[in-house]
Protein backbone atom coordinates (compact mmCIF):
# COMPACT_ATOMS: atom_id res chain seq x y z
CA UNK A 1 0.00 0.00 0.00
CA UNK A 2 1.25 3.45 -0.78
CA UNK A 3 0.46 6.73 0.96
CA UNK A 4 -1.96 7.91 -1.77
CA UNK A 5 -4.16 4.86 -1.24
CA UNK A 6 -3.83 5.10 2.56
CA UNK A 7 -4.91 8.76 2.57
CA UNK A 8 -8.14 7.85 0.76
CA UNK A 9 -9.24 5.39 3.46
CA UNK A 10 -11.81 6.88 5.84
CA UNK A 11 -10.91 7.19 9.52
CA UNK A 12 -11.96 4.41 11.88
CA UNK A 13 -12.03 1.80 9.08
CA UNK A 14 -10.81 -1.78 8.87
CA UNK A 15 -9.00 -1.66 5.54
CA UNK A 16 -7.27 -5.05 5.35
CA UNK A 17 -7.76 -8.47 6.92
CA UNK A 18 -6.16 -11.87 6.67
CA UNK A 19 -5.08 -15.13 8.22
CA UNK A 20 -1.49 -16.14 9.00
CA UNK A 21 0.54 -18.44 11.19
CA UNK A 22 1.62 -17.57 14.69
CA UNK A 23 5.16 -18.46 13.62
CA UNK A 24 8.27 -17.10 11.92
CA UNK A 25 7.20 -15.72 8.55
CA UNK A 26 3.79 -14.78 9.95
CA UNK A 27 2.91 -12.61 12.92
CA UNK A 28 4.91 -14.78 15.36
CA UNK A 29 3.25 -13.40 18.49
CA UNK A 30 4.05 -16.46 20.63
CA UNK A 31 5.36 -19.00 18.13
CA UNK A 32 2.64 -21.61 18.67
CA UNK A 33 2.07 -22.23 14.97
CA UNK A 34 -1.69 -21.70 15.40
CA UNK A 35 -3.65 -19.59 12.92
CA UNK A 36 -4.08 -15.92 13.72
CA UNK A 37 -6.68 -13.66 12.18
CA UNK A 38 -5.61 -10.05 11.71
CA UNK A 39 -7.13 -6.69 10.86
CA UNK A 40 -5.49 -3.39 9.86
CA UNK A 41 -7.43 -0.43 11.27
CA UNK A 42 -7.07 3.23 10.32
CA UNK A 43 -7.44 5.49 13.33
CA UNK A 44 -8.92 8.94 13.74
CA UNK A 45 -5.53 10.70 13.70
CA UNK A 46 -4.55 9.53 10.19
CA UNK A 47 -2.62 6.68 11.77
CA UNK A 48 -3.17 2.93 11.80
CA UNK A 49 -2.44 -0.28 13.65
CA UNK A 50 -2.61 -4.02 13.02
CA UNK A 51 -4.37 -6.27 15.54
CA UNK A 52 -4.58 -10.05 15.70
CA UNK A 53 -6.45 -12.79 17.55
CA UNK A 54 -7.29 -16.49 17.39
CA UNK A 55 -10.92 -15.32 17.17
CA UNK A 56 -11.92 -14.70 13.55
CA UNK A 57 -14.59 -12.06 14.23
CA UNK A 58 -13.34 -8.73 12.86
CA UNK A 59 -15.19 -6.67 15.49
CA UNK A 60 -13.62 -8.81 18.23
CA UNK A 61 -10.13 -8.43 16.72
CA UNK A 62 -10.57 -4.69 16.47
CA UNK A 63 -11.76 -4.31 20.06
CA UNK A 64 -9.76 -6.99 21.90
CA UNK A 65 -7.00 -8.21 19.57
CA UNK A 66 -3.31 -7.98 20.34
CA UNK A 67 -1.53 -5.08 18.67
CA UNK A 68 1.41 -6.10 16.50
CA UNK A 69 4.47 -4.02 17.39
CA UNK A 70 7.28 -5.33 15.19
CA UNK A 71 7.57 -3.85 11.71
CA UNK A 72 8.98 -7.04 10.20
CA UNK A 73 5.95 -9.00 11.47
CA UNK A 74 3.57 -6.39 10.04
CA UNK A 75 5.31 -6.53 6.68
CA UNK A 76 5.06 -10.35 6.69
CA UNK A 77 1.29 -10.04 6.22
CA UNK A 78 0.76 -6.65 4.60
CA UNK A 79 2.59 -4.63 1.96
CA UNK A 80 3.08 -1.04 3.11
CA UNK A 81 5.62 1.51 1.91
CA UNK A 82 7.84 3.58 4.21
CA UNK A 83 5.44 6.54 4.30
CA UNK A 84 2.56 4.33 5.40
CA UNK A 85 4.75 2.64 8.02
CA UNK A 86 5.67 6.08 9.44
CA UNK A 87 1.99 6.46 10.35
CA UNK A 88 1.87 3.18 12.28
CA UNK A 89 0.66 3.70 15.87
CA UNK A 90 2.94 1.60 18.09
C-alpha positions, 0 to 999 in steps of 0.5 A: 500500500502506498500513501496515496491509497492510505490517505483515501481510506476513511478514519476508523475503518478496517482496511485489510484483513487476513489469516497467517501463522503464529510463527516465523514468517507470519505474525509470530506473536508467541510462536505456537504455529496456530492460525491468527486472524488479523485486521489493519485499522485506520485510526482517527488521527490519520494513523493505523495499527494491526491487531490479531487474535485467534478469534476470527470475528473482525469486530472482536479483533478490532476491540480486543486483539493484540496489537502487533508491534514489530515492523517485520511481522507487520510486513510479513502479512501486509505490503506497506511503503515507508510513508505508510509505516511512518503512520503506524501507531505503536 
